[in-house]
Amino acid sequence: VSFQSHTASHSILADLDAESLHCEFDTSSTVIEEITGKPVSAIAYPQGRYNPLVEEIASEYFIFAYTTEYPDRTDEFNSYTIPRYYISRGFSDEELESIID
């Protein structure tokens, strides 16, 4: 099992300034590392939202970052814009199956 970051307050990162981004990334990483004793190397952007500033500052804290862009709808990405399937608590069996198939 691996625990990684999803920020400290679940804010929309694309709406934050550099100082706030540093705080979100540093706080979340520190708390997880203190609890698990293991380094944090990835983040999943809340609601998948990011911009160039978010990518730049995320690269100071993490090796990877995940968006909510579906892999089958994204041709280009880098280590800080990795696509992933978003699965919410309210997904029906049919919705989940459509992603898995």
Phi, psi and chi 1 to 4 in degrees:
 res  aa     phi    psi   chi1   chi2   chi3   chi4
   1 VAL       -  140.0  173.6      -      -      -
   2 SER  -131.3  130.2  172.9      -      -      -
   3 PHE  -106.7  128.9  -66.9   93.2      -      -
   4 GLN  -127.0  179.2  -58.2  -61.1  -42.3      -
   5 SER   -84.9  147.9 -179.3      -      -      -
   6 HIS  -136.6   22.0 -162.9   49.6      -      -
   7 THR    83.1  172.6   70.6      -      -      -
   8 ALA   -83.6  -34.8      -      -      -      -
   9 SER  -126.0    5.2   68.2      -      -      -
  10 HIS    63.0   30.7 -153.2 -100.4      -      -
  11 SER   -72.9  159.3  -64.0      -      -      -
  12 ILE   -76.0  107.3  -57.1  -60.1      -      -
  13 LEU   -62.1  -34.4  -60.3  177.8      -      -
  14 ALA   -64.3  -15.4      -      -      -      -
  15 ASP   -95.1   -2.7  -65.9  -18.0      -      -
  16 LEU   -99.5  156.3  -59.2 -179.2      -      -
  17 ASP   -87.1  174.4   60.5   20.8      -      -
  18 ALA   -58.9  -45.1      -      -      -      -
  19 GLU   -60.4  -43.6 -178.0  179.4  -11.3      -
  20 SER   -66.5  -37.8  -62.5      -      -      -
  21 LEU   -63.1  -44.9  -70.4  168.5      -      -
  22 HIS   -57.9  -43.3  -78.6  -74.7      -      -
  23 CYS   -63.3  -46.7 -176.6      -      -      -
  24 GLU   -58.9  -47.6  -71.8  -71.8  -25.2      -
  25 PHE   -71.0  -44.6  -63.6  156.4      -      -
  26 ASP   -65.7  -47.5 -174.1   59.1      -      -
  27 THR   -61.6  -48.5  -58.4      -      -      -
  28 SER   -63.8  -42.7   66.8      -      -      -
  29 SER   -64.3  -44.4  -64.6      -      -      -
  30 THR   -61.3  -46.2  -60.9      -      -      -
  31 VAL   -62.4  -47.0  168.4      -      -      -
  32 ILE   -63.8  -43.2  -66.6  168.0      -      -
  33 GLU   -65.8  -36.9  -71.1  172.4    2.0      -
  34 GLU   -66.0  -37.4  -74.2  176.0   -3.7      -
  35 ILE   -76.3  -44.5  -67.6  169.7      -      -
  36 THR   -91.9  -24.2   65.7      -      -      -
  37 GLY    74.6   12.9      -      -      -      -
  38 LYS  -124.4  149.5  -63.1 -177.3  179.1 -174.5
  39 PRO   -70.2  148.5   21.9  -29.0      -      -
  40 VAL   -95.3  127.2  173.6      -      -      -
  41 SER  -121.7   -4.6   59.7      -      -      -
  42 ALA  -143.3  159.2      -      -      -      -
  43 ILE  -138.1  144.5 -175.4  167.3      -      -
  44 ALA  -107.8  116.8      -      -      -      -
  45 TYR   -62.9  129.0  -59.8  133.7      -      -
  46 PRO   -55.6  130.0  -28.2   37.6      -      -
  47 GLN    57.5   12.3  -63.7 -175.3   18.9      -
  48 GLY    72.2    6.4      -      -      -      -
  49 ARG   -88.7  135.0  -57.8 -153.5   19.3 -137.0
  50 TYR  -156.6  171.3   63.6   94.3      -      -
  51 ASN  -149.7  180.0   59.7   26.3      -      -
  52 PRO   -57.2  -36.5  -29.3   38.0      -      -
  53 LEU   -65.0  -42.7  179.9   62.3      -      -
  54 VAL   -60.3  -46.9  171.8      -      -      -
  55 GLU   -58.3  -46.2  -76.6 -175.6   70.0      -
  56 GLU   -60.3  -48.3  176.6 -174.2  -26.2      -
  57 ILE   -74.6  -34.5  -64.3  174.9      -      -
  58 ALA   -59.2  -34.7      -      -      -      -
  59 SER   -66.7  -16.9   72.9      -      -      -
  60 GLU   -80.4  -18.2  -62.7  174.6   25.1      -
  61 TYR  -115.9  -28.5  -67.2   86.5      -      -
  62 PHE  -129.9  160.9  -50.5  104.1      -      -
  63 ILE   -93.0  -30.1  -60.8  170.2      -      -
  64 PHE  -136.2  153.7  -55.1  103.3      -      -
  65 ALA  -143.3  140.2      -      -      -      -
  66 TYR  -114.9  138.4  -63.5   87.9      -      -
  67 THR  -101.1 -169.8   70.7      -      -      -
  68 THR  -115.7   21.4   54.1      -      -      -
  69 GLU   -76.1  130.8  -63.2  171.3   20.7      -
  70 TYR   -68.0  134.1  -82.9   30.9      -      -
  71 PRO   -56.1  -34.6  -25.5   34.2      -      -
  72 ASP   -80.1   -0.8   57.8   -7.2      -      -
  73 ARG  -117.3    7.4  -61.2  179.9 -167.5  159.5
  74 THR  -128.7  118.3  -55.2      -      -      -
  75 ASP   -90.8  -32.9  -67.7  -29.5      -      -
  76 GLU  -119.7  133.3  -65.9 -176.1   25.2      -
  77 PHE  -159.9  166.3   60.2   91.8      -      -
  78 ASN  -131.3 -170.2   62.1   48.7      -      -
  79 SER   -64.5  -15.9  -64.3      -      -      -
  80 TYR  -113.3   11.1  -62.7   95.3      -      -
  81 THR  -141.3   41.5   60.7      -      -      -
  82 ILE   -70.0  127.3  -60.8  170.5      -      -
  83 PRO   -74.7  153.0   24.1  -29.1      -      -
  84 ARG  -154.2  157.3   68.9 -178.5  170.1   98.0
  85 TYR   -79.4  130.7  -69.3  105.1      -      -
  86 TYR   -91.1  123.8  173.8   76.6      -      -
  87 ILE  -120.3  120.7  -51.6  -65.7      -      -
  88 SER  -100.7  164.8   71.2      -      -      -
  89 ARG   -58.2  -31.6  -72.0 -173.9 -175.8  112.1
  90 GLY   -86.3    4.9      -      -      -      -
  91 PHE   -62.5  135.9  -97.8   40.4      -      -
  92 SER   -81.5  167.2   67.8      -      -      -
  93 ASP   -58.5  -39.6  -67.7  -15.4      -      -
  94 GLU   -65.6  -41.1  -67.3   79.5   21.5      -
  95 GLU   -63.9  -42.7  -71.1  172.1  -51.2      -
  96 LEU   -65.4  -43.7 -175.7   56.4      -      -
  97 GLU   -61.2  -36.4  -74.3  175.6   19.8      -
  98 SER   -65.6  -29.1   72.0      -      -      -
  99 ILE   -79.2  -39.8  -69.3  173.0      -      -
 100 ILE   -70.4  -37.1  -65.1  171.3      -      -
 101 ASP   -66.2      -  -73.6  -19.8      -      -
